[in-house]
Each structure stands twice: as structure tokens, then as C-alpha cells.
């Protein structure tokens, strides 16, 4: 029986060694750091920016920025917080740049299917409903302003604690709570049909 | 009661949380992560190579002459040099002020001069300064326009102004934080982007100070009968503050749609703007210039064409564009411009449209000689009257003929509509909702022709996409597909429908059906190669494996030169290996990929996966060879560890 490519690698290297290795340009350490954060960073970008951004480009920007800024990482916060803070900053920059305009032009790119996940092969009707629901949820998230959207997605979809979000966004915890409260309220209002059913 | 409400809210939040957690994030396949990882690391290497060498300290040569600690002498000498350089810089700056970054001339008409007041140097603003991309505006600079002259200047990224004829404007302080301009006489029309907290934009006249927040407005400064100064302020968008210079108590805030004038220490009450004051053409021109200067890749310039009398037909390269007066964007190049008006001799010129520049063209029509010379004075009047009637008639006929004449692009007429231009601007700045409102109202106009309607609808689709409303995008596309008569347009629209269905709505079944229709109806379509490749992918995604295999094979055999063939070969090998478990067949496809596409992005994966197939077939020696080859070609590759482990196991 052939074994599939295994994910199991020595990801348990301690943070300090990982950071110093990356600073010296050690490829192994860089790959480990990439592996450690790739999924979380990609999910953060996807949820925060929605469908109409070049997520792969932004993802690359984030990691290049992380590796290049590691020199300045002083260890005042945990590496996790620092990495997510950079991700959020890049997302905010992209949002400000109204990246959507450029994205509009790439819709006819011949490689447009490349990054799509393979369907699970479940019941087509359920799948269709799920797709519609997630589309509605994203529409609702799009209606929130960016600050609220970030807090809602990070708390509800990514599972960050309020304290973590406050640290990542560099805002008082009260502000985060308020954004979460109002964000949920607006989103619930948009999704009221689904919530009631 | 309160408790009940609280409980309800709590339940609502719990349901919302459940909904949000049910959304699964888009996942990536292993080889896709691998591609991203390699790209990022390559980028890092590239950046490392480009990094500048470490800087040499200023004190290095001094310490070489004075070994030991840096002596007081060196410090004193350094201080002296800094002082001399400072004095030199100050005196140099006084005569050579630093121009404001981002400022440039957007267009010049007639006689315009730019003067440096400090050095008294004057230069005419003409073609040469227009082509200069370097910053142009600096402190203590005087901009003057003569009769029939006008000047359009970009001040910074979001602001520009149009200086009308017989105007004199002096730049006071001009830097990133403060723009302070003095309008001695004449009129300026300005669009100013929203200012930051520490930024200000002020226009002074001899008797007033206008403070701008972010808006479109015009200021006129002129002399009254008794030589007193009169300032008129007209605000088209936003709000501008006005204050008397001699009496600061005279002040007010002028809102959009209002105009005031300040004369002899008296401020008039705000009045509504009249149509004459609302110069749509100039506003459109300024907005278009502003919009264009923000497009880094813009490959077009602006044309502002007017004529006396107005209403002449504009033809560029013998193609009808619109009627004068008209301001519009046009691609770079040299063209023949013809203006035609019934009863007048045609007016013709060769014009050059330069990138990011505005060409002002004004034509004076002369009566056709045969008509003028032979008629007595009384008859001339009658002819003039007739001509007027004819102008009106020809305009109506032109409007009716728009859809019929093949020479006149039918939708061009919509470009004349300032609302349409406004909608385009709103799309360009990402304000899709605002653009949608305008376009929806335009679509309902009775006089809109079908091609114009289709043009508007394409812009509406753009808005929906921008807003992420793909269901409406699809609806719009389908409607356009049904209404369009051109086969070429129809094929492109169907392809767009496919992309929206598959890419934005994840409706793979729908996309598959649409793509089959595309292949059936447009076998010679521009996207036919991609269509087969993508149909295979869609069939793979939806689990129709045997169909997918057939489609991929067809694509590989019939579109050998297609760029997507390597993709199809790799996916075919993948289906045979992972889904059908036909390892022998999979090996043949992987081998073809390795041989025919030695620099393919799938090479590493193909080698490793072929080795796995050999292992499954019990051909361990071949598998070993492939693992070794993989390690040789990709020493830091994703499957490095796996290859090493499997090689060590096989040796044991």
C-alpha cells in the first residue's frame, strides 16, 4: 500500500531557534515557519478580504514581509501574535488600495480554476444549499465595515480570543468587544432568514 | 420580559455563531502549497541579492587621518561644513524652490506663461512643458493665462485645477501639508481631494480667503466699476469656507449647489447655482484628467473640442464621435480630425493625442463661399435662420441614425452624457453602489438605443462584480447574452458566464453545462482550447472521471500546441493514479510529461508520483531511480524527506 505524502515533520522546533534560523536565511527553518502558519494566514486573508482579491498574491506578500521583518522581531509579543498582526496589516493595506479594481480584470485568466478545492462528492442538493448559505454569509460580512468584519471573522471563524484580537489589532479590549457586538448585530440582521429557519 | 428578550438574543447569537462556523475556508492542495512556498523563498533570495551593500560611515576617513578617538577638531570641522552647507542650501532654495511632488501640467490652450518670481525667469507653458512628467508647481511661481488661454494643472494625486482665460495665479506655500494659492484675477475651477488632519488647501483673492476641505468649486476674482475687488465662490460638490481679508468677521460656509460673492466688505447671501455657472464640460474634463493621471498605465490623452457655432459633428479618422462642445478620453496617436456643420465649410486638422495630456481644440466655422458671396444682406439673414433650423434637424437625424450607420459606433453617444461619465468615475474609485444608481437611471431613459443599453448593462455587471453580488452579475450577463446579436460578442459573454458560474458561484454543474454549450456553438471561439482543458477539470471536480479522462485525452491530442496541455497530462496521470489506480497507464502519462515538458512546474510532482506508481507495480528499481532523480533535481523539494525515507527502506 502506497503511503501518501506525509505532513509529519519536526514542527516542534522552539520559537527562538526557528526565528534565529530564519534570520540567518536557513531554508529548513523558513520552510518550517511557512508550514506552521500557512493555513491560518491563508484563512485570515480569505475571511477578511472575501472573494474578490488575489489571495495568493496577498499571501505571498505577507510571508515575504514576515521573513524580511523578522530582523525587527524583539519577542515583546508571541510569534503567533506578531505573524497575525503582519497579516492583518497587509489586509488593511490591500483594502485601502481598493484592490478589487485590479482583480476585476483578471476574471478571464485562463488559470482561473487552478486553486479550487475538489468537491467532497456528497449530496448535490445539500452541497448547493451549503454553497448558497456560505455565499450569503460572505455577502453579509461584506456589508460590515472592515474593522467589524475583521473582529467578527477572527473571533467567530478563526477562533481567536478577544485578548488575542486586541493584541493583534493593537486596540483596547473594550473596542474589540464593541466591534464584535455591533458586527454580530448587523450580520444577524442580514442573515435573519437563515437564523430564524 | 427583559430576561426573555435576553434569552432570545442569546439564542440568536448562538445560531449566528453556528452559521459562521459552518463556513469552510478554501483549502489548497499539497502541490499548490509547494508552489507558493517555493515562490516565496525564491522571492526572498531575489530580494537578498538586490539588497544594497552596507554604508560606509562618514567618520571613517577622518579617523584614518586622526587615529585614536575622533578629535574635537574633526567635530568642529564637521559643524562648520554643516553650517556652510545650510547657508548655501537656504540661499539656493530661495531662488530654486523645490517643486511639489506629483504636480504637473495636464493641458495648455493658447498663451500661458509660468514665471519664477524669485529669479524673474519666465517660460511659456507649451508642448515641451506638457510632455514633462517632472513636478512643475513650486512656491513663488506665477501662472498667467492670456485671452483664449487656459491651463490645467494637477496639484497632487487627488487635486487639480483649471485656470481660465485672463487669469493670474500665484503659488504661495506649496508643500505636502499646505497648498496656499493667490488668485489675483480671473477664474479657477478646482477639484480638491479630501484633506488630512494637518493638511490645508487655501485660495486667497485680494479681498477673501477660501478654505477648502475636499470638493469641486470655482473662484472668480475680478475688479468692479470703482476698481474694488469682487470675489465669487461657486461650490459644486462638498463645502468651502469663505472669509473677508479685511474683516474676518465676514465669513460663511458655502455648501454644494450654492454661490456667494464678496464685495466691499459685504458678503452676499448664498444663491442657487444657475446652469451657466455649472460648467459640466469643464468639470467633466477636470475629473477625466484627474482620473487619468491616477491610472499608471493609462495609454490615452484627453481631447476638448469646441466650435463656434457649437453643435458640429466630430469625426476622428472619419468615424463619428459626438457633437461639439465635447471633452473625452482618446487613445494615444495621431489622427485626422474633421468637424462638419451644415451650411459651413468643413474644418479639418491633423491632431496628436499624447499620453496623459489634454489637447484643447477650438474651431471657427466660416460660411460656405457660394452661399455668402452671392446673397444680399437681407437674404443672408434668412439663410442664417435656415442654417439654424438645419443644425437642429441634422442633430435629430444624427440621433436617429446612430443605430443604423455602421460608421458611427452607436454607443459612443452615451459618452456625451455627464451622468455616464460620473458613473465611470465612481466605478473607477470603487464606489459601485453610487455608480449602480446612476446607471440604473440611465438604463431606463426612453431615448437610449439597444447598443447603448448593452453598454450600460456591461457597466452594471462590473458594479455587481465589484460589490460581490455574483447572482445579479450572472443575471445581467444572461440578459446581455440573449440580447446580443454579434456572434463574437455572444461567444465572449458565454465564456464570462462560465467563469462567473465556476469561479464565483462554485456552480460546477452549471459551468460544465455552459462549457458544453460553448464547445457545441462556438467550435472556432477564442476560448476553445481553454474550454476543453477546463471541461476536463470540471468533470474531474464533479466526479465524472471517465468523462474527464476522455476530455483530457481529446485536449492533449487535438490541441498539441496549447499551453494547457501539460496541465491536462498531469491531471490525467493524477486521476489514473489516485482514483482509478491504473498505475501502468498513469506511468505512461507521467513519462510523457517528464519527456515533453522538462521545465514544467509539475516536474517534481510527476517524478515523485511516477516513483509511487512503480512501487505499487512492484518495480522497486525504477522507483528508486526516480526518487534519486527527484533528490538530484529538487534537493530542497517538498518530498525530500519522503524520498530519503523510502530510499533507506528499500536499501534495508
Contacts between the chains, C-beta under 8 A, distances in Angstrom:
chain1	res1	chain2	res2	distance
A	2	B	612	5.1
A	2	B	615	6.0
A	2	B	616	5.3
A	5	B	30	5.7
A	5	B	608	7.9
A	5	B	638	7.5
A	5	B	639	6.2
A	5	B	642	6.0
A	6	B	641	7.9
A	6	B	642	6.4
A	9	B	641	6.8
A	25	B	48	7.2
A	27	B	41	6.8
A	27	B	636	5.7
A	30	B	41	6.2
A	30	B	44	7.4
A	31	B	37	6.5
A	31	B	41	7.6
A	31	B	636	7.8
A	34	B	37	5.3
A	34	B	40	6.8
A	38	B	33	6.1
A	38	B	36	7.5
A	38	B	37	7.7
A	42	B	25	7.5
A	42	B	26	7.9
A	42	B	28	7.0
A	43	B	25	4.4
A	46	B	25	5.4
A	46	B	26	5.6
A	47	B	25	6.8
A	50	B	468	6.2
A	51	B	468	6.0
A	51	B	504	6.4
A	52	B	465	7.4
A	52	B	466	7.3
A	52	B	468	5.8
A	55	B	26	7.8
A	56	B	36	6.6
A	59	B	36	6.5
A	60	B	36	6.7
A	60	B	39	6.2
A	60	B	40	5.5
A	60	B	43	6.9
A	63	B	40	4.6
A	64	B	40	6.1
A	64	B	43	5.4
A	64	B	44	6.4
A	64	B	47	7.3
A	67	B	40	7.6
A	67	B	44	5.4
A	68	B	44	7.4
A	68	B	47	6.9
A	98	B	429	7.3
A	98	B	430	4.0
A	100	B	430	6.2
A	100	B	466	5.6
A	101	B	428	7.2
A	101	B	430	6.3
A	101	B	466	7.9
A	104	B	462	6.6
A	104	B	465	6.0
A	104	B	466	6.6
A	107	B	465	7.4
A	107	B	496	7.5
A	107	B	499	5.6
A	107	B	500	7.7
A	107	B	503	7.0
A	108	B	495	7.3
A	108	B	496	7.1
A	108	B	499	6.3
A	110	B	530	4.9
A	110	B	563	7.7
A	110	B	564	6.9
A	112	B	499	5.9
A	112	B	502	7.4
A	112	B	503	5.0
A	113	B	502	6.3
A	113	B	503	7.2
A	113	B	534	5.8
A	113	B	537	5.1
A	113	B	538	7.5
A	113	B	541	8.0
A	114	B	32	7.7
A	115	B	26	7.4
A	115	B	28	6.6
A	115	B	32	6.2
A	116	B	26	7.8
A	116	B	502	7.7
A	116	B	503	7.8
A	116	B	506	7.5
A	116	B	541	6.9
A	117	B	26	6.0
A	117	B	27	5.1
A	117	B	28	7.9
A	117	B	29	7.9
A	118	B	29	8.0
A	118	B	540	7.5
A	118	B	541	5.6
A	119	B	508	6.5
A	119	B	541	5.4
A	119	B	542	6.3
A	119	B	543	7.0
A	121	B	543	5.4
A	124	B	509	7.2
A	130	B	22	7.6
A	131	B	505	7.4
A	131	B	506	5.3
A	131	B	507	7.6
A	133	B	19	7.2
A	133	B	22	7.2
A	133	B	23	7.9
A	134	B	22	7.7
A	134	B	23	4.7
A	134	B	24	7.6
A	135	B	470	7.6
A	135	B	471	8.0
A	135	B	505	7.2
A	137	B	19	6.3
A	137	B	20	6.6
A	137	B	23	5.4
A	138	B	23	7.7
A	138	B	468	7.0
A	139	B	468	6.4
A	139	B	469	7.2
A	142	B	467	7.5
A	142	B	468	5.2
A	152	B	20	7.6
A	156	B	16	7.7
A	156	B	17	5.7
A	156	B	20	4.3
A	156	B	21	6.9
A	157	B	20	5.4
A	157	B	21	6.8
A	157	B	23	6.5
A	157	B	25	7.8
A	184	B	13	6.1
A	184	B	16	6.1
A	187	B	16	6.4
A	188	B	12	5.6
A	188	B	13	7.2
A	188	B	16	5.1
A	191	B	16	6.7
A	191	B	19	6.4
A	194	B	19	6.2
A	195	B	12	5.9
A	195	B	15	4.6
A	195	B	16	6.1
A	195	B	19	7.1
